[in-house]
Amino acid sequence: MLNIQNNSDTAIIVVHEIYGRNQHMNYICQSLSEKKFDVICPNLLKQEVPFDYSQEDIAYRNFMENIGFDYATEKIKRLVLDTKDNYQKIFIVGFSVGATVAWLCSEEESLNGIVGYYGSRIRNYMEINPLCPTMLFFPQKEPSFNVDELMVSLEEKKIEIHKCNGQHGFSDPFSPNYHAASAKAAFNKMADFFQKYES
């Protein structure tokens, strides 16, 4: 588990994509720590080495068959409970499957907010009604579903939603889908969100 301490009253739990805790997750954790938050990024994979982007199909199959949303969500919920006494505020930010995990944790009373980047599987859990402030980022298009239709459905839940230029993975500087302007704008919105709700 990556754990960056700044003696902050606020902890941010980062939930990784299917690939594991890779360069992108380390980059996000470091960027958040520079905002003076404590940052925790558990490894949900049952292996130490992350998958390479060229192994997308293998990584996806591994997540769905060997980990799954139930296990990942329970692990993150336990982490929230285990750390809540050490902090005044706890937030989760998740990416792709990690965003769906964050969404599935959003009804936990110990949480002060969640942020999700391109959580395409959120569409399978529309019964969830977040109890904490929630902000979601989606790309212009997703290959497996209609982004605009999902956003319309989610707007009924009174959460903050942004559609960003680029594709799935736009925030990842190590991905061919990286969109620098969207990544910067989204990160700044996320940092403002955390700072707003930590006070």
C-alpha positions as a LaTeX table, in Angstrom:
\begin{tabular}{lrrr}
\hline
Residue & $x$ (\AA) & $y$ (\AA) & $z$ (\AA) \\
\hline
Met1 & 0.00 & 0.00 & 0.00 \\
Leu2 & 1.29 & 3.45 & $-0.93$ \\
Asn3 & 0.89 & 5.83 & 2.00 \\
Ile4 & 2.10 & 9.42 & 1.73 \\
Gln5 & 1.96 & 11.35 & 5.01 \\
Asn6 & 1.78 & 15.13 & 5.30 \\
Asn7 & 0.37 & 15.25 & 8.85 \\
Ser8 & $-2.90$ & 16.35 & 7.30 \\
Asp9 & $-6.36$ & 16.11 & 8.88 \\
Thr10 & $-7.62$ & 14.94 & 5.47 \\
Ala11 & $-6.93$ & 11.60 & 3.78 \\
Ile12 & $-7.58$ & 10.80 & 0.16 \\
Ile13 & $-7.90$ & 7.15 & $-0.80$ \\
Val14 & $-6.95$ & 6.55 & $-4.43$ \\
Val15 & $-8.53$ & 3.51 & $-6.12$ \\
His16 & $-6.66$ & 2.26 & $-9.17$ \\
Glu17 & $-7.78$ & 0.98 & $-12.55$ \\
Ile18 & $-7.67$ & $-2.64$ & $-13.77$ \\
Tyr19 & $-3.91$ & $-2.32$ & $-14.27$ \\
Gly20 & $-3.08$ & $-1.90$ & $-10.60$ \\
Arg21 & $-0.97$ & 0.73 & $-8.90$ \\
Asn22 & 1.03 & 1.84 & $-11.90$ \\
Gln23 & 2.85 & 5.01 & $-12.96$ \\
His24 & $-0.40$ & 6.90 & $-13.40$ \\
Met25 & $-1.60$ & 6.10 & $-9.89$ \\
Asn26 & 1.79 & 7.03 & $-8.42$ \\
Tyr27 & 1.65 & 10.28 & $-10.38$ \\
Ile28 & $-1.86$ & 11.08 & $-9.09$ \\
Cys29 & $-0.87$ & 10.25 & $-5.52$ \\
Gln30 & 2.20 & 12.47 & $-5.72$ \\
Ser31 & 0.18 & 15.32 & $-7.26$ \\
Leu32 & $-2.43$ & 15.11 & $-4.48$ \\
Ser33 & 0.27 & 14.97 & $-1.80$ \\
Glu34 & 1.68 & 18.21 & $-3.19$ \\
Lys35 & $-1.69$ & 19.74 & $-2.21$ \\
Lys36 & $-0.79$ & 18.72 & 1.39 \\
Phe37 & $-3.28$ & 15.88 & 1.71 \\
Asp38 & $-2.36$ & 12.51 & 3.17 \\
Val39 & $-2.75$ & 9.98 & 0.34 \\
Ile40 & $-3.40$ & 6.24 & 0.57 \\
Cys41 & $-3.42$ & 3.95 & $-2.45$ \\
Pro42 & $-4.02$ & 0.27 & $-1.70$ \\
Asn43 & $-3.16$ & $-2.46$ & $-4.17$ \\
Leu44 & $-6.38$ & $-4.33$ & $-4.98$ \\
Leu45 & $-4.65$ & $-6.80$ & $-7.27$ \\
Lys46 & $-3.53$ & $-10.12$ & $-5.88$ \\
Gln47 & $-0.07$ & $-9.49$ & $-7.34$ \\
Glu48 & 2.62 & $-6.88$ & $-6.77$ \\
Val49 & 3.47 & $-5.99$ & $-10.37$ \\
Pro50 & 0.89 & $-3.90$ & $-12.26$ \\
Phe51 & $-0.28$ & $-4.85$ & $-15.73$ \\
Asp52 & 1.05 & $-3.00$ & $-18.76$ \\
Tyr53 & $-1.41$ & $-1.10$ & $-20.96$ \\
Ser54 & $-0.66$ & $-3.60$ & $-23.74$ \\
Gln55 & $-2.25$ & $-6.24$ & $-21.45$ \\
Glu56 & $-5.64$ & $-4.53$ & $-21.26$ \\
Asp57 & $-7.67$ & $-7.66$ & $-22.04$ \\
Ile58 & $-5.74$ & $-9.77$ & $-19.54$ \\
Ala59 & $-5.97$ & $-7.05$ & $-16.87$ \\
Tyr60 & $-9.72$ & $-6.66$ & $-17.40$ \\
Arg61 & $-10.31$ & $-10.41$ & $-17.22$ \\
Asn62 & $-8.15$ & $-10.63$ & $-14.10$ \\
Phe63 & $-10.16$ & $-7.92$ & $-12.38$ \\
Met64 & $-13.55$ & $-9.34$ & $-13.28$ \\
Glu65 & $-12.68$ & $-12.98$ & $-12.53$ \\
Asn66 & $-10.26$ & $-12.71$ & $-9.59$ \\
Ile67 & $-11.18$ & $-9.46$ & $-7.84$ \\
Gly68 & $-14.56$ & $-8.07$ & $-8.83$ \\
Phe69 & $-16.48$ & $-5.07$ & $-7.59$ \\
Asp70 & $-17.76$ & $-6.72$ & $-4.40$ \\
Tyr71 & $-14.29$ & $-7.61$ & $-3.11$ \\
Ala72 & $-12.78$ & $-4.28$ & $-4.16$ \\
Thr73 & $-15.62$ & $-2.28$ & $-2.58$ \\
Glu74 & $-15.43$ & $-4.19$ & 0.70 \\
Lys75 & $-11.66$ & $-3.69$ & 0.84 \\
Ile76 & $-12.02$ & 0.07 & 0.36 \\
Lys77 & $-14.88$ & 0.30 & 2.87 \\
Arg78 & $-12.71$ & $-1.51$ & 5.43 \\
Leu79 & $-9.87$ & 0.89 & 4.72 \\
Val80 & $-12.20$ & 3.85 & 5.33 \\
Leu81 & $-13.31$ & 2.38 & 8.65 \\
Asp82 & $-9.73$ & 1.55 & 9.66 \\
Thr83 & $-8.51$ & 5.10 & 8.99 \\
Lys84 & $-11.49$ & 7.27 & 9.95 \\
Asp85 & $-10.37$ & 7.77 & 13.56 \\
Asn86 & $-7.08$ & 9.26 & 12.36 \\
Tyr87 & $-8.64$ & 11.95 & 10.17 \\
Gln88 & $-11.28$ & 14.62 & 10.28 \\
Lys89 & $-12.14$ & 14.12 & 6.59 \\
Ile90 & $-11.80$ & 11.15 & 4.22 \\
Phe91 & $-12.34$ & 11.25 & 0.47 \\
Ile92 & $-12.08$ & 8.66 & $-2.29$ \\
Val93 & $-10.96$ & 9.24 & $-5.87$ \\
Gly94 & $-11.20$ & 6.35 & $-8.30$ \\
Phe95 & $-10.29$ & 5.79 & $-11.93$ \\
Ser96 & $-12.30$ & 3.58 & $-14.31$ \\
Val97 & $-13.20$ & 0.47 & $-12.27$ \\
Gly98 & $-11.87$ & 2.42 & $-9.27$ \\
Ala99 & $-14.46$ & 5.13 & $-9.97$ \\
Thr100 & $-17.21$ & 2.52 & $-9.85$ \\
Val101 & $-15.77$ & 1.25 & $-6.55$ \\
Ala102 & $-15.81$ & 4.83 & $-5.22$ \\
Trp103 & $-19.45$ & 5.11 & $-6.35$ \\
Leu104 & $-20.30$ & 1.88 & $-4.53$ \\
Cys105 & $-18.75$ & 3.32 & $-1.35$ \\
Ser106 & $-20.60$ & 6.63 & $-1.60$ \\
Glu107 & $-23.37$ & 5.61 & 0.80 \\
Glu108 & $-20.87$ & 5.15 & 3.65 \\
Glu109 & $-21.47$ & 7.62 & 6.48 \\
Ser110 & $-17.75$ & 7.99 & 7.24 \\
Leu111 & $-17.00$ & 9.51 & 3.83 \\
Asn112 & $-16.87$ & 13.23 & 3.12 \\
Gly113 & $-16.88$ & 12.97 & $-0.65$ \\
Ile114 & $-15.97$ & 10.94 & $-3.73$ \\
Val115 & $-14.57$ & 11.74 & $-7.15$ \\
Gly116 & $-14.76$ & 9.32 & $-10.07$ \\
Tyr117 & $-12.99$ & 9.47 & $-13.42$ \\
Tyr118 & $-14.66$ & 7.59 & $-16.31$ \\
Gly119 & $-16.48$ & 5.06 & $-14.16$ \\
Ser120 & $-18.27$ & 3.37 & $-17.03$ \\
Arg121 & $-19.72$ & 0.59 & $-14.85$ \\
Ile122 & $-21.55$ & 3.13 & $-12.68$ \\
Arg123 & $-24.35$ & 2.60 & $-15.17$ \\
Asn124 & $-24.88$ & $-0.85$ & $-13.65$ \\
Tyr125 & $-25.42$ & 0.58 & $-10.16$ \\
Met126 & $-27.95$ & 3.34 & $-10.68$ \\
Glu127 & $-29.77$ & 2.32 & $-7.48$ \\
Ile128 & $-26.95$ & 3.98 & $-5.51$ \\
Asn129 & $-27.77$ & 7.40 & $-4.06$ \\
Pro130 & $-24.60$ & 9.02 & $-2.71$ \\
Leu131 & $-24.82$ & 10.30 & 0.85 \\
Cys132 & $-21.72$ & 12.46 & 0.38 \\
Pro133 & $-20.72$ & 15.16 & $-2.11$ \\
Thr134 & $-19.95$ & 13.46 & $-5.41$ \\
Met135 & $-18.16$ & 14.63 & $-8.56$ \\
Leu136 & $-17.83$ & 12.53 & $-11.71$ \\
Phe137 & $-15.80$ & 13.05 & $-14.87$ \\
Phe138 & $-16.63$ & 11.40 & $-18.18$ \\
Pro139 & $-14.97$ & 11.60 & $-21.60$ \\
Gln140 & $-16.82$ & 12.76 & $-24.68$ \\
Lys141 & $-17.47$ & 9.20 & $-25.81$ \\
Glu142 & $-17.21$ & 5.70 & $-24.42$ \\
Pro143 & $-17.18$ & 2.64 & $-26.69$ \\
Ser144 & $-19.56$ & 0.61 & $-24.52$ \\
Phe145 & $-22.34$ & 3.09 & $-23.66$ \\
Asn146 & $-23.84$ & 6.51 & $-24.37$ \\
Val147 & $-22.18$ & 9.06 & $-22.08$ \\
Asp148 & $-24.90$ & 11.69 & $-22.52$ \\
Glu149 & $-27.69$ & 9.27 & $-21.58$ \\
Leu150 & $-25.85$ & 8.23 & $-18.43$ \\
Met151 & $-25.17$ & 11.84 & $-17.49$ \\
Val152 & $-28.86$ & 12.71 & $-17.84$ \\
Ser153 & $-29.78$ & 9.80 & $-15.56$ \\
Leu154 & $-27.16$ & 10.80 & $-13.00$ \\
Glu155 & $-28.19$ & 14.46 & $-12.96$ \\
Glu156 & $-31.39$ & 13.42 & $-11.19$ \\
Lys157 & $-29.20$ & 12.47 & $-8.22$ \\
Lys158 & $-28.01$ & 16.08 & $-7.70$ \\
Ile159 & $-24.32$ & 15.33 & $-8.13$ \\
Glu160 & $-21.64$ & 17.30 & $-9.94$ \\
Ile161 & $-20.83$ & 15.89 & $-13.38$ \\
His162 & $-18.35$ & 17.07 & $-16.01$ \\
Lys163 & $-17.86$ & 15.88 & $-19.57$ \\
Cys164 & $-14.27$ & 16.38 & $-20.71$ \\
Asn165 & $-12.62$ & 16.49 & $-24.11$ \\
Gly166 & $-10.81$ & 13.28 & $-24.92$ \\
Gln167 & $-11.33$ & 9.57 & $-24.45$ \\
His168 & $-11.36$ & 7.08 & $-21.58$ \\
Gly169 & $-8.00$ & 7.61 & $-19.88$ \\
Phe170 & $-7.71$ & 11.31 & $-20.69$ \\
Ser171 & $-6.17$ & 12.10 & $-17.28$ \\
Asp172 & $-3.30$ & 9.62 & $-17.65$ \\
Pro173 & $-0.04$ & 11.14 & $-18.97$ \\
Phe174 & 1.28 & 7.62 & $-19.61$ \\
Ser175 & $-1.66$ & 6.65 & $-21.83$ \\
Pro176 & $-2.04$ & 7.26 & $-25.57$ \\
Asn177 & $-5.47$ & 8.72 & $-24.68$ \\
Tyr178 & $-3.92$ & 11.48 & $-22.56$ \\
His179 & $-5.53$ & 14.89 & $-23.10$ \\
Ala180 & $-3.37$ & 17.44 & $-21.30$ \\
Ala181 & $-5.90$ & 20.27 & $-21.14$ \\
Ser182 & $-8.71$ & 18.03 & $-19.87$ \\
Ala183 & $-6.40$ & 16.33 & $-17.37$ \\
Lys184 & $-5.28$ & 19.65 & $-15.92$ \\
Ala185 & $-8.80$ & 21.09 & $-15.76$ \\
Ala186 & $-10.19$ & 17.95 & $-14.12$ \\
Phe187 & $-7.37$ & 17.73 & $-11.58$ \\
Asn188 & $-7.90$ & 21.36 & $-10.59$ \\
Lys189 & $-11.65$ & 20.79 & $-10.20$ \\
Met190 & $-10.93$ & 17.72 & $-8.08$ \\
Ala191 & $-8.46$ & 19.60 & $-5.84$ \\
Asp192 & $-10.96$ & 22.45 & $-5.41$ \\
Phe193 & $-13.66$ & 19.90 & $-4.54$ \\
Phe194 & $-11.52$ & 18.34 & $-1.80$ \\
Gln195 & $-10.53$ & 21.73 & $-0.42$ \\
Lys196 & $-14.13$ & 22.93 & $-0.43$ \\
Tyr197 & $-15.46$ & 19.96 & 1.53 \\
Glu198 & $-12.54$ & 19.54 & 3.91 \\
Ser199 & $-13.22$ & 22.91 & 5.53 \\
\hline
\end{tabular}
